[in-house]
Amino acid sequence: MAEGDRFVFISGQTVRDDEVEIIGVVDMKKRAAKAIENLRVAVESVGGSMADTAKVTNCVVNLQPDDRLWIGKMFRNRFPKPRGANADRYFCAGCSRVTGGDRKDCAS
C-alpha cells in the first residue's frame, strides 16, 4: 500500500449503502457497482488505491455467459492496471448457489 511494504486483505464486500440498505435488489449491475464502490472505500481507508490491488475474486450466483463480458468491463474500468502489468487481476466464478460459506458449487 502507501509505504510499499504493507499488505491489506479485504473480503466479504456487501451491496449495502451508508444507511445499511441493500442496493440493486434485482439489478445485478447495480449490485456489482456498489460492491466495487464499497471495496474502493475500504482500500482508500487504509491509504491505498484501486491501482494497488493485487487480486480481486468475485462469485456470482447464476452467472450467465454474457455476464462475464460486462463484469470484466466493469472491473477493467475500476481497477487500473499497475505499470508493466500484462494481465487483469480479477477472477470471476459462477455459482449455482451459495450455502453457508460452502463454495463447492462454485466453478470458474
N, C-alpha and C positions, 0 to 999 in steps of 0.2 A: 504494500500500500504506500502511503506517503513517504515513509522512511526507507522503503526499499527492502526491508528485512523482516516484514511482518506478514503473517498470513491470517486472514479472517475467513471463517466458514459460516455461511448463512444458509439456512434451509427452511423449508416449510412456509413459503410466502402464501398469503391468502389474497382474496379479492375483496377485502373489506376497506371501506374508506375511513376517514378520521372519526366519523360518528358510529363506527362499527357496523355499518350497513353493507350488505353484500351488493357488489356492483355487477351488472350484466347477468342477471339470473338466467336468462335464456339466450344470451348473446355471447358466444364463445370468444369472439374477437375483443369485446369489451372486457371480458374476464381476463384474458391473456394480457391485454394492455395494462390493466390495473395491477396484476401480479408483478409485471415487469416494473411498473412505476414504484410499487412498494419495495421491490428489490433495490431500485436506484436510491430510494430514500435510506434504506438500511446501509448500503455501501457508502453513501456520502456521509452518513452519521459517524463513520469511523475514519473519515478523511480520504476515502478513495473515490474513484470514478468508475463508470461502466467500462472504460478502456482498461482498467486494472484487473478486470475479472479474468480468471484463468479457465473456468469451465462452468457451464450452466446446463442443467438437465431438467427437462420438464416431462411430465407424464400426463397424457391427455386421455380421458375416458372416451371410448367410442371414436377413436381417431379415424377420420375418413381420408382417402388418398389425397384429395385436394387440400386438406388441412395442412399438410407438410409444406405446401407452397407458401401460403400466407403466414404460417408460423415462422418459417425460415426468413421470409422478407421482414417480418416484424423484428426478429432477433437481430438480423444484419443492420437494420436501421437504428437500433437502440444500443447495440454493443459494438462500438468502433473497434476495428482490428488494431492490435498493437503493431507498432512499426516492425516490419520484417516478417509478420505472421503470414503463413500461407494457407491456413485452414480456419474455418469457423470454429468457435469454441462452445457450441451448444449441441445437445443431443436431445432428440425428441422421441419419446417412447409412447407407443399406443397401448392402452389397457382396455380390456373388455369390461373390467370392473375394478374397484378399489375396495378392499375389505380390511379393516383394522390394521393397516400397515403391511398387509401381506401383498408383496409385489410379484408373486409368482405368475400372475395373469398378465404381466407386462412383457411386451416383446418389441424389439426395435424394428 
